[in-house]
């Protein structure tokens, strides 16, 4: 007997089994990754979303905290064809509703055909389809979450010191719009000190760090809502090397006069093919985003997605800008593009002195 329901914006209500009880709502999205469920469930880019796993069995190698990308589970709820007890218990301990024993193939097909959509979940004793419908009807579009960064960013600046064995002594100011921990680790292991700043940091906050590179992280939601980060990019563009990943690429492009747009169902998985237009080399990448750069403004598109030609890499040698839509630091993989971090550090000029206007 079903004891869980998911209500979709297209009017359907599907029955399921409760693995972690609760009622919630969010934008329904899916990931095609076969592995990395711990990384996905702790990725801040999934804030305010309901994550569906297309792979049928989630949890077959347990749950280990050293694989987490943040300290907590980030999606509002999780869905799978089947969760193992390990994952179900983890999600229950985090008070994250989880349901399984439903046709996730149908859910994925629905999102692919109709786009990411509002959904509502009601799971546990005495819930009704009407409970799920009420949650769905209260769900806000992602663009309406105007301060989504507050829930995923550090509240105060943090310093993550680089590995003394690393080859770089670069100092990086990272705008934390929902940064994955492995981005910071990738920079630290190369020797770079990373000063993590809140998503709403001011140009003066950045100047106080006296960085060699300004880095804009990944994160959730509509890039147009990250007004403070766009202001920082605008102030330091051309004055300081700039790098960005995922949402960071979108923020950089938007701040410099480009445009972003919402995708139908986004890119979420670990097998997205990306082609470098300068070398014709194709690499496999990990991605998690629902928005993309529609117009790069003054920046050059140097990499594209092989499947749909969306912008995957933007650069400007004169301004010292290097961004990627995908995740070069990908955990558990693939690791085809880890050299991105070496390229970022190579942009740094340790003698640069900056001031905020």
N, C-alpha and C positions, 0 to 999 in steps of 0.2 A: 504493500500500500504506500502510495506517495505521501510524503510529508513536507514537500517543498514545491514552490512554484516560481517560475520566471515569466514576467509579463513583458512583452515586446511592444515597441512603438507601432508596429504594423497591426496590432490588435490581437495577436495570438497570446495565449497563456499555455506554457508547457509545464508538464509535471516532472518532478525529479525526486531524488533522495537527499535528505539532509546529512551532511558530514560535519558541518559546523553551523549551529543555529544563528538566526538573526534576521533582521529586515534592513534592506539598504537599496540604493539605487545608484546608477552611474551610466556612463557611455559604454555600450557593449562593443568590445574589440576582441581580436583573437591573435594568437601567436602560433606560428608553424614550427617552432623549435622542438626538436626531439629531446634535447637535453637542456640543462640550465634552468630548471624550474625554480630552484632556490634564488638564482640571480634575477629571473624575471619577477618573481613575487616580491622582491625587495628593491626593485628598480623604481626610483621616485617618478620616472616618466609615466608610470601607470596610475598616478594619483587621480582620483575622481572617476576611475574607470572600473568596469567589470571585466576581468580577464578570462577568456576562454582558451583552453589548450586544445589544439587540433590533434595532437598526439594522444592516443587513447588512454595510456596508463601513466599517471603522474605520481612519482614517489618511489620508483623502483630501486633507487640507490640511497634512500634515506634523506635525512636533513642534517646538514652540518653548517654551523654558524660562520665558519671561516669562508664560506662561499657567498655570504650575504653582501649585497651592494649598499645596504643601509641598515640601520638598526632595527627597523620594523617592516612588516608587510605593508605594501603601498596601495595595491588595488582595493577598491571598496568591497569586492567579493571575487571568488574564484570558482570556475566551472571546469569540469573534466568529464570524460566518459567514465573514468574511474580514478579516484584518489586512493592511495594506500593509507593505512592507518597512521603511519608516521606523519604524512603531510596533513591529514585531517586533524590530528591532535595538535600539530603546530599552529594551524590556522585557528582552531578553537581557542588555543591559549592566547592568541593575538586578538580574539573577538572579531575575526573576519568571517562572515558567512561563506560557506562553501557547499556546493551541491554537485552531485554526480548522478549516474544512471539515467542519462538522457542522451539523445542523439546529437553529439557535438558536430557531426558532419553537417547536419541540417542547420545548426546555428551558424557555422562558418560559411556555408553556402548563402544563407540569408544575408549575412554582413557583406559578403563579396558582391552580391547582386543589388542590395538596397543601401549599403553603406553602414558605417558605424551609427548606432542608434541608441536612444534612451531605452533603459530597461529597469525593471524593478524586481527584487527578489524577496521572498518571504519563506523562511525555512525554520522548521521546528514544530513543537507541539501546538496544535490548535490553530495553525495558520490556514488561511483561505486564499483562493485565487484573487479575491477582492483586495486582500492585503498587498499582494504583489502589484496589482493594477494601481493602487493608491500610491505606492512607491514610485512606479514608473511615471505617473502623471505629475509627480513633484520633482522629477529629474530636470536639472538645468542644462542647457547646452554648454559645451566646453568653453565657448567664447564668453559666457556669462560669469565664469569663475575668474573675476578680474584680479583677485589677489591670491591666486593659487600658489604662487611662490612662497607665501608665508608658511605654508604647511610642510614644505620640503627643504627649506633652506636653513642654514645655521642662523641662530639668533644673534650671535656675537662672533667677531673674527676669531679664526683658529689658525695656528701655525702647525704645519706638518713638515717636519724637517727631512731633508733628503738623505739618502744613504751615503755615508762617508766614502763608501767604495765606488760610488757612481762617478762618472766622468764629468759631470756638469756642476757648476756652482751658480746656476741661473736662479734668480728669484722671480717667482710667478705670483701675480695677483689673480686669483680665480674667483669669478662671480658665481656664487653657488645658487643656481636656479633650480637645483634638484640633482646635484652631481652624483654620479655613481662613484662608489669608493675606489673602484679599480682605475678610474682616471687619475685620481690623486696618487695612487700607488704606482702607476706607470711613470709618472713624473718623478716621484720620490726615488724610485729604484735607479733612476739615471743620475741621481745626485741633486736634483732641483729641490729647493725649498718652496713649498706651496702655502701661500697665505690665503686661506679660504675666507671670503667676505660674503656677507649677506646679499641676497638677491637685489635688495633695494639700496645697496651701497652708493655713496655719492662719489663724484670725481675727487673730492678732497680725501675720502677714505682710501681711494686707490693711490693717490699721491703719497699718503702717509706711509705706504708700504715701500715706496721707491722701487717698483718692480722693473724687471728687464722685459717681461712679457705680460700682456693682459690676456686672460683666458676666460671665455664665456662657456659655461657648462651646458650639458643637456638638462632637460626638465620637462614638466608636463604643461599641457594647455596651449592656448593661443599666444604666439610670440608677440602679438600687438599689445598684449596686456602687461608686458614686462617693460614698462615705460622707463624706469630708473636705469635698467641695464642698457637700454638703447641710448639714453643720455650719456652714460659713461663711454660707450663705444664712439659716439659722435665726438666727444671731447678729445679722446686720445687717438683716434684714427689718424695716421700719418705722423704721430708723435711717439708712438710706442708700438712694437710688434703686437699683432692681434691674432689670436687663434680661437677657434670655437668648434664644438661638437654638437651635432643634432639640433636641439633648440638654439644652441649657441650660433650655429650657422645662420639660422633664420633671423635671430636678433641682429647679428652683424649686417646682414643684407638689408633688413628693414631700416636700420639706423642710418644707412648710407644711401637711402633713396630707392631701394628695391621694394618688391612686393612679395607677400606670402599668401598662401591660400590653403584651405582645408582640403585634404584628400578624401576620396570616397571611403576607403577603409584603411588607408595608411600602409606602412611597411613595418611588419613586426615578425621577426624570425632571424635565423642564423645562416640563411642561404641566399641572400640577396646579391646578385652579380653586379659589380660596378666596373665600368670601363674608364681608363685614363685616356683622355683624348690626345695627349701628347705622345704617349708611348704605345697605345693600343693594347696595353696590358689589362687583363680582366682579373679581378680578385673577388673572392666571396667574402661577404660582410655580414655582421650582426646589425640589425636595425630595430628601432622602436620609436616611430613618430607618426602622427596623424596630420601634420602640416608640412608644407614644402615651400621652397623658394620658387615663386612663379616668374619673378623678374629680378635678376641679380643686381640691377642698378649698374654702378661703375665696375663691378667685379667681374672677372672672367670665369666662366664655367669651364673647369678643367676635367671634371669627372661627371659621368652620367650613369643612371641606372639602366642596365641593359633591357629590362622588361618594359619600362615606360618612359625612358628618356628624361626623367626628373633630375634636377641638379643634385649631385652627390659631393662635389668639391668646388669650392670657390677660392680664387687667389687674386692677389694684386701685389706684384713684386715691388712697385714703387711705394705703396702704402705699408708694405710688410704685413699682409693679411693672408692667412691660411686657415681654411675651415673645411670640415667634413660633415656630411649629413648622417653618415653611419657611425658606428662605434669602433674605432681602431683598437681600443683596449679590450675588446670582446672577451668575456668569460662566460662559458667555458671555451669559446672559440667561434669562428676560425681566427687565426692570428696572422692573416695575410698582410695586414696593413699596420702592424706595430711600428713600422719605421716613421709613421706620422709624428710620433713624439720626438724622435731624433730631429726631424725637420723643424718642429716647433722650437726646440732648444737652439738649433742652429741659427734661428732668426734673431736671437737675443744679442743685444749690444750692452755689455756690462757697464759701459761708461755713460749710458743714456741718463740724463737727468730730466725729470718731468715735473710739470706744475699744472694744476687744474686752473682753467680760466674762470 
